Every structure is written in structure tokens, then in C-alpha cells.
Amino acid sequence: MISIKTLASGSKGNCYHITDGSTPLLLECGIPFKLIRKALDFKTSNIAGVLVTHEHKDHCAGLKGVTRAGINCYMSTGTAEATGYLHHRIKTVQAKKKFEIGTWNVLPFDVQHDVSEPMGFLLQNKVGEKLLFATDTYYIRYSFPGLTHLLIECNYSMDILNENIASGRVHKGMKKRLIRSHFSLENVRDFLKANDLSKVKEIHLLHLSDSNSNEELFKREIQELTGKVVYVA
């Protein structure tokens, strides 16, 4: 059974601990490794790997500490090069080419963000549970059958963003970047409608904007749309 723990989520850092009961992994390492260790009660020796979506610091700030602790970090070639950090624990992977970490089968896929070669990840364990991890993208071109767990970005609402721009709380120039780099509430709704959610047990909404989101609204809307258990990280 998949267990998910949010260690950090948002523009100040992202890191999520998942396990299927056999193989613990980290999704992102966007906070210092000392904080990761503290959040996990210093039980990090069994972490089998870290999946990194892209090179922005809020997703890989802890990369040096993690690799120096002897943990492999998996990312695209573009992301690895963009970090400017060379280490034998950095393992490059390709979109649409599966690989294994312990009891997990991992399928990276391409996403859309303003970086070198960003990825999302589809993970499947030995009992057939499927976890989708997608963040920092404005579009996901694929649909995924048989999902049981979703960790998906829900950064902003277009309505809230427009209200903030109209009131002067957010500069209008921010709108273009958000639309071309992050998943909105509207994106999430469309994505969920395009996928078979019949087996879904949990939906985790990630990476909410400090100023352009509403946690209660986002949770309520996605719960009403899907009828599933929704958490906001």
C-alpha cells in the first residue's frame, strides 16, 4: 500500500516521501538534506532514490547533500546539465523509457515548463498501484489508465490571479509566466476529466501559490468533481 508524506511544497521548496512498504523514495529534493533528515526522524539510510523533475532550486536545492549521503538521484540529461553539478550518484533517464528502483517501475514522461528538459513520473509497484507525479508544467499531453494515487500541481486559479492583477496585488507581467509554466486549478480539472479515475484512492494537490491560490476552494472543487479523497500539500 502506497504511503505519501509531504516534507515541503511550494516556491520555498518541494520534497515528498513515498513508499510502497518496501522501497522508500523521495520525489524532489528542494530543501537542504539536513531538513529532509529531520522531517524523516533521521531515518534516511533506506531511501532508494530521488526523482527530480527539473533544475529549479525549489526542486533540487538538496541535491549535493542527498548525493553525498550515497543516494542516487534520477533526472533527465537536460536537468543534470542545468544543475551544473557532477556526481556519480546522478543517474540520467529518458522520457518514455522505463527503469526500476527496488520494487518500483518508473516511467518518466515529458512535461512543459520554462527549463531545459522537465519530466513527470509514473510509478507502479509490484501489486499494481500506480502513482502519478506531475508538477511545474502547464500542460500534460498524456492520459494514464489505472491510476491509484495522484500528486499533481495546482498552483493558481485563473479567477484569483485576474482579481489580484486587477487590484494591483500581482503585476500583470506575472500572468504570462504562470500560464506558460504552472498547472492551474482549471488545468487540474481538465486533466482529471480526461483520465479514468475509477481506481483512484487519493489526490494530492501540490505547489500552491502563496498569493494566487485558495486551499479550501481547491480542495472542495476537486473533491466535488471527483468524489475522491483530496489532500492539499
Secondary structure as GFF3:
##gff-version 3
##sequence-region A 1 233
A	DSSP	beta_strand	3	8	.	.	.	ID=ss1
A	DSSP	beta_strand	15	19	.	.	.	ID=ss2
A	DSSP	beta_strand	24	27	.	.	.	ID=ss3
A	DSSP	alpha_helix	33	39	.	.	.	ID=ss4
A	DSSP	beta_strand	50	51	.	.	.	ID=ss5
A	DSSP	alpha_helix	57	60	.	.	.	ID=ss6
A	DSSP	alpha_helix	63	68	.	.	.	ID=ss7
A	DSSP	beta_strand	73	75	.	.	.	ID=ss8
A	DSSP	alpha_helix	77	83	.	.	.	ID=ss9
A	DSSP	beta_strand	90	92	.	.	.	ID=ss10
A	DSSP	beta_strand	99	101	.	.	.	ID=ss11
A	DSSP	beta_strand	104	110	.	.	.	ID=ss12
A	DSSP	beta_strand	119	124	.	.	.	ID=ss13
A	DSSP	beta_strand	130	134	.	.	.	ID=ss14
A	DSSP	beta_strand	149	153	.	.	.	ID=ss15
A	DSSP	alpha_helix	158	167	.	.	.	ID=ss16
A	DSSP	alpha_helix	173	179	.	.	.	ID=ss17
A	DSSP	alpha_helix	185	193	.	.	.	ID=ss18
A	DSSP	beta_strand	202	206	.	.	.	ID=ss19
A	DSSP	alpha_helix	215	226	.	.	.	ID=ss20
A	DSSP	beta_strand	229	232	.	.	.	ID=ss21
###
